[in-house]
Amino acid sequence: MDKQTMIDRLNEDLAGEFGAIIQYLTYAAKATGPYRPQLAQFFLEEVTDEQLHAQYLANKIVALGGEPTTMPRAVPAANTNKEMLEAVLAAEQRAMSDYTQRAKDAEAYGDKGLAVQLEDMVRDESGHSEETARMLRDWPL
């Protein structure tokens, strides 16, 4: 694992965090129906964690000598509350998978601090994923 590859992969993750921030903000605005207040609050509360992840990644990219991306990953279209929650669940599961791999990449690169931080981010994304899955578990058709 060389430095440029590590930077490139961290930039992919940063794009994912930017996309998640946009996703949560947009979905909070689009939530409708009797659960709108709770869904909007849920979506907005997730923004803070994603911002912290994005800031860490941007700082690490710069520390490695790279340039942080400013382009977000695309946000999937969702028209209903259920579609929004399903899209969030898919994004959180992808983030868990990406950060699990990135922690292995950081170990291979020899940056233990980065590996530990990425494992902490896996924990955060796992919590988001579990909460979203619980919300969808008994969602009406």
C-alpha positions in Angstrom: 0.0 0.0 0.0 1.6 3.2 -1.1 0.8 6.7 0.1 -1.0 7.9 -3.1 -3.3 4.8 -3.1 -4.1 5.5 0.6 -4.9 9.1 -0.3 -7.1 8.1 -3.2 -9.0 5.6 -1.1 -9.5 8.1 1.7 -10.8 10.5 -0.8 -13.4 7.9 -2.0 -14.5 7.7 1.7 -14.6 11.5 2.0 -16.8 11.7 -1.1 -19.1 9.1 0.7 -19.3 11.2 3.8 -20.1 14.3 1.8 -22.8 12.3 0.0 -24.2 11.1 3.4 -24.4 14.7 4.7 -26.3 15.7 1.6 -28.5 12.6 1.8 -29.4 13.2 5.4 -30.1 16.9 4.9 -32.2 16.3 1.8 -34.1 13.4 3.3 -34.9 15.4 6.5 -36.5 18.0 4.2 -38.4 15.4 2.2 -39.8 13.4 5.1 -43.6 13.4 5.1 -46.6 12.1 7.0 -47.2 11.4 10.7 -43.6 10.3 11.4 -42.1 13.4 9.7 -40.9 15.1 12.9 -39.2 11.9 14.2 -37.7 11.1 10.8 -36.5 14.6 10.2 -34.9 14.6 13.6 -33.3 11.2 13.0 -31.8 12.3 9.7 -30.5 15.6 11.0 -28.9 14.0 14.1 -26.8 11.8 11.8 -25.3 14.8 10.0 -23.0 15.6 13.0 -21.3 12.2 12.9 -20.9 12.3 9.2 -19.4 15.8 9.4 -16.9 14.6 12.1 -15.9 11.7 9.8 -15.5 14.0 6.8 -13.4 16.4 8.8 -11.1 13.6 10.1 -10.7 12.2 6.6 -10.0 15.6 5.0 -7.4 16.4 7.7 -5.7 13.0 7.2 -5.6 13.4 3.5 -3.9 16.7 3.9 -1.5 15.3 6.5 -0.5 12.6 4.0 0.2 15.3 1.4 -3.0 15.0 -0.6 -5.8 17.3 -1.7 -9.2 16.5 -0.2 -12.0 16.0 -2.7 -14.9 18.4 -2.8 -17.1 16.1 -4.8 -19.7 14.1 -3.0 -20.8 10.6 -3.9 -24.2 10.6 -5.7 -27.2 10.5 -3.5 -29.8 8.0 -4.5 -33.3 9.3 -5.3 -36.0 8.4 -2.8 -39.6 9.5 -2.9 -41.1 7.9 0.2 -40.0 7.7 3.8 -39.4 4.0 3.4 -37.3 4.5 0.3 -35.3 7.1 2.2 -34.6 4.7 5.1 -33.7 1.9 2.7 -31.3 4.2 0.9 -29.8 5.3 4.2 -29.4 1.6 5.3 -27.6 0.8 2.0 -25.3 3.8 2.4 -24.4 2.9 6.0 -23.8 -0.7 5.1 -21.5 0.4 2.3 -19.7 2.8 4.7 -19.1 -0.1 7.2 -17.7 -2.2 4.4 -15.5 0.6 3.1 -14.1 1.5 6.5 -13.5 -2.1 7.4 -11.4 -2.4 4.2 -9.8 1.0 4.7 -8.7 0.0 8.3 -6.9 -3.0 6.7 -5.4 -0.7 4.1 -4.1 1.6 6.9 -2.6 -1.4 8.7 -0.8 -2.4 5.4 0.3 1.2 5.0 1.7 1.1 8.6 -0.6 3.8 10.1 -2.0 2.3 13.3 -3.6 5.5 14.4 -5.5 5.7 11.1 -6.5 2.1 11.4 -7.9 2.6 14.9 -9.8 5.7 13.9 -11.3 3.9 10.9 -12.4 1.0 13.2 -14.1 3.6 15.4 -15.9 4.9 12.3 -17.0 1.3 11.5 -18.6 1.2 15.0 -20.4 4.5 14.3 -21.7 3.4 11.0 -22.7 0.1 12.5 -24.8 1.9 15.1 -26.5 4.0 12.4 -27.1 0.9 10.3 -28.7 -1.0 13.2 -31.0 1.8 14.1 -32.1 2.3 10.5 -32.7 -1.5 10.2 -34.8 -1.5 13.4 -36.9 1.4 12.0 -37.6 -0.5 8.8 -38.3 -3.9 10.5 -42.0 -3.3 11.0 -42.5 -0.5 8.5 -45.9 -0.8 6.8 -46.0 -1.8 3.2 
